[in-house]
Each structure stands twice: as C-alpha cells, then as structure tokens.
Amino acid sequence: MATISFSSILHDRQRNGRMPVVCQKATNKLVAKNVSFWYGSKQALFDINLTIPERSVMALIGPSGCGKSTFLRLLNRMNDLIPSARVRGSVQLDGQDIYGPGTDVVRLRRRVGMVFQKSTAFPKSIYENVVFGPRIAGIHQRSILDEICERCLQAAALWDEVKDRLQDQASNLSGGQQQRLCIARTLATDPEVLLLDEPASALDPASTARIEDLIYRLKETYTIVIVTHNMQQAARVSDQTAFFYNGQLIECGPTDSLYVRPRVRQTEDYITGRFG
C-alpha cells in the first residue's frame, strides 16, 4: 500500500531548500538513556535510548497508545503530575540529568516548553495570554512586556493578524490562531526546547500548513520534538523520525532515510499503512 509518495514529499523539501539537520554534525540537546516508565503497575515505555540534536525537528510517530506522548511528557517531567507515575533511566538536557536530585522543575519547564494537542488559550486578552509567563516570573514593566508580546507573536507568525486587537479576548481567535497563540505564550518564557503534542490534529489544511511553516522557521532557534499521527506531516517537517510501537523505540534515523529505506520491517509496515 505504498501509494503515499514520501519520496516526492522529501524531494519537495529539498527543492524548497529545507534540508534536514545532519545528526553526526549536530550538538546533542536531549539524550534519553535506558528510559522506562510505569503508570502504577502498567509499564508504558521499555528501555528507550534516543538522542535529539540541537536546533532540529524530531518527529515521534506510531499508533495510538504506543508511548510517544508519554515519552514527550518525560522530557519536561510533566508526568510528575501523575501520582502513580514512575520513571527509571536518565534524560539529559545539555548533559545534565533532569531526573537527578536537586533539579529545579519549574526552571526545567521554562527551558523545555510544551504546547498541547488542544489549544488552551486562557480566558484573557491576546496580550495577557502572551505575557502570562513573564508576569508570573516577576516582570511587570509595561515596555518590557510589550516587547515580549510583539517578539513572540512575530515568532509565532501571528503578529500581523492580531496587532490591532491585542486587547480582544483570545477565545475570539480561530482554532489555528489559538494554537499559534499558545506557541507564542510558550516562547515568552524563553525556552530552548519546544515539545509539540499533535499541534495541528484539529486544524484545517490551511492552518496546518501555517503551523508546519512555523515549525520550520522556529528550528533555527529552538530544538523541537513533535508527536504526530500524520505521516505526511512528519515527512514534511522533521529532520529525524523515531518510530514507537508498544512502548518500545523500534527505529530512529534521518527522516529521508527512514521513510524511503527503513531498516526494520515493522517500520516499513507502519509507514506504508499496513497497520496502525
């Protein structure tokens, strides 16, 4: 069922100058070593070893329930909020284990920001949504907040659409605009890594294209890890792809190689639609 032309998608990327990051020459931003995870007595991840290069896009793919979103949340310790959660192994950010003793989890989540599948704009104005994090951090000078708001909305490709109505309620924005607003709000805390959990799953094709263009631009500054069920989307936006199945990392490698010449038969079966 190899009717999806991943080769043509990858060729379009090259033609448009969107060449992937070469893993061997990149600095490693995140490194997971022998990571296992449990929800109570149920094990969800099994000995995951994965390296994520700096200023690149890593796509996590696999069928529902395979562990990819669980792994994503491990990267900024969001799973700590689950009482029965337990993790074994290490996740290193710039060489430091984020699960080590003395880790400042609040600071970690500023460095590793997360945007969820469902856009969750706060019941506030567009402006107050963007500057929410800086206000919590103690920044109250209006000129500084104004600069942060404009800079982050520019980075999220939303400024031109909302600059004349910053005091409007964020709930008045379209779904795609709200998702970009959530990205701008995350950028306002000056993260180094962006975790995106199916950021375009509920969006129309035009809004999805804007999010994908945004991801490509943001990787010039940020390391991005994205969970997606959309195989074509992963092929379009990612430099590296990791395929998860039943809590295990089956295969990981450069997107252009994994999609066209997967090393593992299970990977080939998934990306060609034989299951999942």
Buried (B, 14 or more C-beta within 10 A) or exposed (E): EEEBEBEEBBEEBEEEEBEBBEBEEBEBBBBBBEBBBBBEEEBBBBBBEBBBBBBBBBBBBBBEEBBBBBBBBBBBBBBBEEEEBEBEBBBBBBEEBBBEEEBEEEEBBBBBBBBBBEBBBBEBBBBBBBBBBBEEEEBEEEEEBEEBBBBBBBBBBBBEBBEEEBEEBBEEBBBBBBBBBBBBBBBBBBBBBBBBBBBBBBBEEEBBBBBBEBBBEBBEEBBBBBBBBBBBBBBBBBBBBBBBBBBBBBBBBBBBBBBEEBEEEBBBBBBBEEEB
